[in-house]
Amino acid sequence: MDENFDEVLKAIADAERGPTDEELTNAPIINHYRLETIGQSVQQIYGKVQGHPTIDDPYVTTTPLFGFDPDAGWARTRSRWYRLGPDWLLPNPKERDEMIVAIQSLLKATRKWVMTEMKVAQKKDRS
């Protein structure tokens, strides 16, 4: 299987189970963040990061988001876990809980769609 497929499959599995204490402890922290949409539905995070293993710039735009739980303090992108700081720059903080439910539903649908598309691509590769 393609290395990118493996990375995506791992991110999906991780997002569905949530982080271990060790994974979260070792994750970079992102603060003063906002969610951004790529295209129609792919979510990513933009914010100030500390402790990123490969990026020195204090501001990052993450790889696509597969899991997000600000109440538990974590996000899972395609490439890694992030600890979420308290400063989520919400367009309307009063709608926070509704936004969380909507984003988590969208991410669940995205994970399902990605898995389906990957299976279709694998079948094409075999033919």
N, C-alpha and C positions, 0 to 999 in steps of 0.2 A: 504494500500500500504506500502511496505517496506520503512523504514527510509532512506536507501541509495538512493532509487528511488526518494523520495521526495527531497533529497539534490541535486541530479543531475538535476531533473526537474526545481528546483529553479535556479540553476546555469545557465541552458540553457536559461530560461526566462530572467534572469538578463542580460546575455551577449547580448541577442538580443535587449533589450531596452536601455542598457547602464546605468551607475550609476547616481544616484541622487547626488546633491551637498553634501548632508549630508553623504551618503555612501562613497563618495570619501574623504571627510574631515576626516572621522573616520577610513579610511583604512591605514594599514601599508604601508610604502614606500619601494620599492625595487630599488636598484641602482647597478651600476656595474654588470648588469645582462646579461645573455645570454639565448637563447632558446635552449632547449634540446628536442630530440625526443626519445620517449620510443617505442620500437617495430617499426612498420612500419609508424605510423602517429600520435600517441598521443604526443602532445606538453606539456611541462612544462617549468617553469622558474627557473633558478638557479641564485642567486645573494645575495647581502648584503642587509639585511632588518633592518628597524628601526620601532619600535612601534608594533611589532607582539604581539597579545594578549596571545599566548600560548607557543611561542618559544623564549628562551633567547639567543640562539646561533646567532651570527650576520649573518651567512650565512644559507640560506634555499634553499631547492628544493621544489617547490610548488606541490600541487596536480594537476591533469590534468587541462590544460588550455581550457576554453570554449570561451573566448572573449579576444581580444587584440587590443588596439588602442593607439600606442605610441604617435601619434600626439595629441590626447586628454588627454594622460597621465594616462591611466588605463589598467588594465587587470582583467579578471574575471576567477578565478579558480573554481574547484568544491567546495572548502570550503569557499572562501572569495574574496573580492575585494582587489586589490593592486593599489596604486598610483605608476606610473612608473617614476623613476628619469631620468635625461637626459643621463646617461651613459649606453647606450645599446651597449654591446660589440659585434659589428657586425663582421662577418668574412670578409665582403667586404662592407664597408660603402657606396661605390658608387652605390651599388645595393639596397639601403635601401627601396626606394619606391616600387620597384618590389617585394622585400621580404615581405613587409607589405601586399600588395595585395594577394600574394600567401598564406601567413599565414592566412589571414582573410578568404580566400576561403576554405582553408583546415579546418579551425575551423567551418565554416558554414556547410560543408559536414559532419564533425564529429558530430555536434549537430543533424543533420538530421538522420545520421546513428544510433546514440545512442537512439533517440526517437523511431525509427523503431524497434530496438532490444528490447527496454523496452516494447513496445506493444506486441511483440512476446512472451516475457517472461511472461507478465501478462496473455495472453491467455493460455499459457501452465499451469500456476498456477491455472487457473479456471477450467481446464479440469480434 
